[in-house]
Amino acid sequence: MENKELKTGTTTVGIKIKDAIVLAADMRASMGHIAYEEESQKIYKITDYLAITNAGSVGDSLAIIRFLTAHAKLYEIERAAKFTPKAAATLLSNILNANRYFPFLAQFIIGGINETPELYEVDPSGGLLERKQYAVSGSGTEFALNTLDSGYSEDMTKDEAIALAIKAIEAGKKRDVFSGGLSVSVVVINKEGVKELSQEEISKIIESQKQKKAKK
């Protein structure tokens, strides 16, 4: 029987600003060259102040996310303390590195609030990088990264960061055949917790940013 490799793709980004983390992702799940699902969830809440994006194999990603969520809940119950983004990223890195010879085919961005916003990127072999500005994963990385490189500013407002994250995802959707979907999903994490934005909220922010640029 012929052995065919099935590739999955996506575009996900994380942006760190002074008081929040913005995570965004496209919504297409692909199987080989097939656009298999156009409303796929790719951002998951782990705790009240921590969320994760996934790119790669859906089965591998969800297995890891379920384990991470259960461990985080158990940790917070037993220790009555917050499960920090760094703790989540370190645990995830250890899991992936321990399985590097039979790897989970998935890449993750972890964002959350400890005392300040924290953003981490973890690759399939367990490589862990803390990102001071932004992180990108998935097959649309190159296109999203170009957008973030040219648009990021350390003094961005929350709405500006959301608009930039959406623009980066749209760049991936436009040029990467494995990225797409009916819309873009966005999650904001700040001291108030994890909040998923509605499509109406996203549309208002995009329109507001367009009007601001037109006035300049």
C-alpha positions in Angstrom: 0.0 0.0 0.0 1.3 3.4 -0.9 2.2 5.5 2.1 1.0 9.0 1.7 2.0 11.8 4.0 -0.9 14.0 5.2 0.1 17.6 5.9 -1.8 20.0 8.0 -1.5 23.8 8.0 -2.7 26.9 9.6 -1.7 30.4 10.7 -1.7 31.5 14.3 -0.2 34.5 16.0 0.4 35.9 19.5 1.1 39.5 20.2 2.4 40.9 23.5 1.7 44.4 24.6 2.2 46.1 27.9 -1.0 45.0 29.6 -2.3 42.1 27.5 -1.7 39.2 25.1 -3.6 38.9 21.9 -4.0 35.5 20.2 -5.5 35.0 16.8 -5.9 32.1 14.3 -7.5 31.2 11.0 -10.3 28.6 11.1 -9.4 26.1 8.3 -8.5 22.5 9.1 -6.8 20.8 6.2 -6.0 17.2 5.4 -3.4 16.9 2.7 -4.6 19.2 -0.1 -8.2 19.1 1.1 -9.8 22.0 3.0 -11.5 19.7 5.5 -13.2 22.2 7.9 -13.8 25.9 7.6 -14.8 26.7 11.2 -12.2 24.8 13.2 -11.2 26.0 16.7 -7.5 26.7 17.1 -7.4 28.8 20.3 -8.1 27.1 23.7 -8.5 28.4 27.2 -6.3 26.5 29.7 -7.1 28.6 32.8 -8.8 31.9 33.6 -5.5 33.7 32.7 -3.9 31.4 30.1 -4.7 30.2 26.6 -3.0 28.3 23.8 -3.0 28.1 20.0 -2.3 25.0 18.0 -1.0 24.3 14.6 -0.5 20.8 13.1 -2.2 17.5 13.7 -5.6 18.0 15.3 -5.5 14.7 17.2 -2.0 15.3 18.6 -2.9 18.9 19.5 -6.1 18.1 21.3 -4.4 15.3 23.3 -1.7 17.7 24.5 -4.3 20.5 25.3 -6.5 18.1 27.3 -3.5 17.0 29.4 -2.3 20.5 29.9 -5.8 21.7 30.9 -6.3 18.9 33.4 -2.8 19.4 34.9 -3.4 23.1 35.3 -6.7 22.6 37.1 -5.2 20.0 39.4 -2.2 22.3 40.1 -4.5 25.3 41.0 -6.7 23.2 43.3 -3.9 21.5 45.1 -1.7 24.5 45.6 -4.2 27.3 45.6 -1.9 29.2 43.2 -2.0 30.4 39.6 -0.6 28.0 37.0 1.6 30.5 35.2 2.3 30.8 31.4 6.0 29.9 32.1 5.0 26.7 34.0 2.6 25.7 31.2 5.3 26.3 28.5 7.9 24.4 30.5 5.6 21.4 31.1 4.6 21.4 27.4 8.3 21.6 26.3 9.2 18.6 28.6 6.3 16.5 27.2 7.2 17.2 23.6 10.9 16.7 24.1 10.4 13.4 25.9 8.5 12.2 22.8 10.8 13.6 20.2 11.7 10.2 18.6 8.0 9.6 18.1 6.8 13.2 18.0 3.5 14.9 18.4 3.1 16.7 15.1 2.0 20.0 16.6 3.3 23.5 17.4 2.0 25.8 20.1 1.8 29.4 21.2 1.1 30.0 24.9 0.0 33.4 26.2 -1.2 34.5 29.5 -0.9 36.8 32.5 1.3 36.3 35.5 2.4 39.6 37.1 2.8 40.8 33.5 1.9 39.4 30.1 4.0 36.4 29.0 4.2 34.8 25.5 5.9 31.5 24.6 6.4 29.4 21.5 6.9 25.6 21.7 7.9 23.6 18.6 7.2 19.8 18.0 10.5 18.7 19.5 10.1 20.8 22.7 12.1 23.8 21.7 10.9 26.7 24.0 11.2 30.3 23.2 9.9 33.3 25.2 8.8 36.0 22.8 9.1 39.6 23.9 7.0 41.0 21.0 5.1 38.4 19.0 5.1 34.7 18.0 3.8 32.9 14.8 3.2 29.3 14.0 1.9 27.2 11.2 2.3 27.0 7.4 1.4 30.7 7.0 4.2 31.8 9.2 6.3 33.7 6.6 3.4 35.8 5.4 2.1 36.6 8.9 5.6 37.4 10.1 6.1 40.0 7.4 3.0 41.7 8.5 4.0 41.7 12.2 7.5 42.9 11.4 6.2 46.0 9.6 3.3 46.8 11.9 4.3 46.0 15.5 5.0 48.7 18.1 5.7 48.3 21.8 3.3 51.1 22.7 0.3 49.6 20.7 -3.1 49.7 22.2 -5.2 46.6 22.7 -7.4 47.5 19.7 -4.3 48.2 17.5 -2.8 44.8 18.5 -6.1 43.0 17.7 -6.3 44.7 14.3 -2.6 43.8 13.6 -3.2 40.2 14.6 -6.2 39.9 12.3 -4.2 41.5 9.5 -1.4 39.0 10.0 -3.9 36.1 9.9 -5.5 37.5 6.7 -2.0 37.6 5.1 -1.6 34.0 5.8 -5.0 33.1 4.5 -4.4 35.0 1.3 -1.1 33.5 0.3 -0.9 30.1 2.2 -3.0 27.4 0.6 -3.3 25.5 3.9 -4.7 28.5 5.8 -8.2 29.9 5.4 -11.6 29.4 6.9 -14.8 31.5 7.1 -13.4 34.0 9.6 -10.6 34.7 12.1 -10.8 33.9 15.8 -9.3 36.2 18.4 -8.7 35.9 22.1 -7.5 38.7 24.5 -5.9 37.9 27.8 -5.4 40.6 30.5 -5.9 41.0 34.2 -9.6 40.5 33.7 -9.1 37.0 32.3 -9.4 35.3 29.0 -12.0 36.7 26.6 -12.9 35.4 23.1 -14.1 38.2 20.8 -17.3 37.9 18.9 -17.3 38.5 15.1 -19.2 41.7 15.8 -16.5 43.0 18.1 -13.8 42.1 15.6 -15.6 43.9 12.8 -16.0 47.1 14.9 -12.3 47.1 15.8 -11.2 46.7 12.2 -13.5 49.5 11.1 -12.4 51.8 13.9 -8.7 51.3 13.0 -9.5 52.0 9.3 -11.2 55.3 10.2 -8.2 56.3 12.4 -5.7 55.6 9.5 -8.0 57.6 7.1 -7.8 60.6 9.4 -4.0 60.7 9.6 
